[in-house]
Structures are given as structure tokens and as C-alpha cells.
Amino acid sequence: METAQQTYERFAGAVEKALASHPESIIAVTHGTVMSLFLSRKGQTDPLALWKDMGMPSYAALEVPGYHIHNLVTSISHGAP
């Protein structure tokens, strides 16, 4: 079983590797737990609170370098009630 720290390190490493090949922009897709771990460490927020706020689907746009969270959408409405 992977710890939260190991999960973060694995995903952050993959993001860094992708940015090394494509520094202009990348898209990374993951599930909410990994996303909240990554964003909370980069944005210095509480990962549990972030995870609880996230709906499905959620996405974040980050500015690099520095991983500043430019836009965080935690719930997308598809027009259905």
C-alpha cells in the first residue's frame, strides 16, 4: 500500500517529467485523492478540506513555475438537476 507522501511524490515526479518534455503546458488526469494531495502541497492548503470540496468532475489550472493555482473548479454542472 502506498502512503500519502509516496502518492504525492509519484504524481509530482510524473508531472515534473512531463513538464521537462513539454514546458509550455500539460494536462494531467488523476483521481480526487491524488489531486487533493498534489494541490494541497503545492498550494499549502488542507488536503482533506480540498478533497471534501471537490465534486465530480473537478479540475485545476496551475501556472508554472511555482504551481500557483490559477483556477480551481470543484464542481461542474452539466445542466441536469
Summary of the structure (lengths in Angstrom):
residues: 81
radius of gyration: 13.1
end to end distance: 37.9
largest distance: 41.9
contacts: 171
relative contact order: 0.14
helix: 46%
strand: 14%
